[in-house]
Amino acid sequence: MQYVSPSVIILICGHDPYAIRHTLMISAHPRDPLHGITLETIIKELVERYGWAEMGRRVPIRCFLHDPSVKSSLTFLRKTPWARERVEGWYIAYKDV
């Protein structure tokens, strides 16, 4: 079987390039449950569902416990891999329920 690039598929099918590109990107990572979900979305959904107090209890980090905000959480989690992994793991478990 010969490799066919996405641009060739678009030309052959004559469909909207954005729709096909979007479909190809979604199917590109079938094993990554966080594919296409931003860290900001994760934080906002967890805050909406559980609130800052519960987030601080489950993942005891300063940006959740003292004057919490999405901005401070994003800054900290992007620089701290262990904390980001815990928050992302919690999010995956929350979505699987």
N, C-alpha and C positions, 0 to 999 in steps of 0.2 A: 504494500500500500504506500502510495506516495503522499508526502506532507503537502497540505494545501493551506496557504496562509489565510488569515481572516479577511484580508482585503480582497483576495480572489473569491472567497465565498460571497462577499458583499456584491461584487460585480456580477457573479453568476446568478445569484438569487434576485437581485434588483430590489432588495428590501432597504428599509431605512438603516443607514450605517450605525446609528446610535443604538437602535434596538438590538441589532445583531452583536455589536461589540459588548453591550451590557449582558446579553445572554451568554456570550463566550466567557466573560469575566466571572460571572456567577458560577458557571460550571467548572471553572479552572481550579478551584480549591474545594473539592467536595468534602475533604476531611477536616477542614478548619472551621469550627463552629463560629468563630469570631470574624470570618472573612466579610469585609464590607461594613463592619460595625465599628464606629469610632470610639475611642476611649471616652470622649465627651458624652456620647449616647449612653454608654455603659453607666457612667456616673449619674447622669440625669435620671435614668430609669431606676437605678437602685435607690436614689434619694427619694424619688416619687413613691416607690413601693415601701421602703423601710424607714426613711428619714435619716438625718445625720447622726442622731444618737445611737441608733442600731448599727449604723455603719462603723461608728467609732468603737462600739462594743466588739463587733466581729473582727475588725481590722484596726487595732489601736494605734493609729498614727495621728500626729498633731493636726494635720490638715482636715481630719474628720472630727476631732475633738474640740479644738479651740478656734472659734470664729471661722467655721467651715464655709467654703465656697467652691464652686465648680472650678474656677480659675486656679486657686491654690492647690486643689486636688490634682488637676491636670499637670501642673508644674512638678509637683512632688512625684507623682506616679510615673511620669515620663523619665525621671532621673533615678528611680529606685525600682529595679527589676523585681525584687522579692515581693514588694508591696503590690506592684502591678499584677503579678502572677496571682496573688491571693484574691484581689478584686475581680480579675477576669475569671478565675475559677469559680468564685461565688456567683458571678453573673451567669456563667454557663449552667451551673446547678439550678439557679433560679429559673432560667429559661426552659430547662428540661422538665420541670415539675408540672 
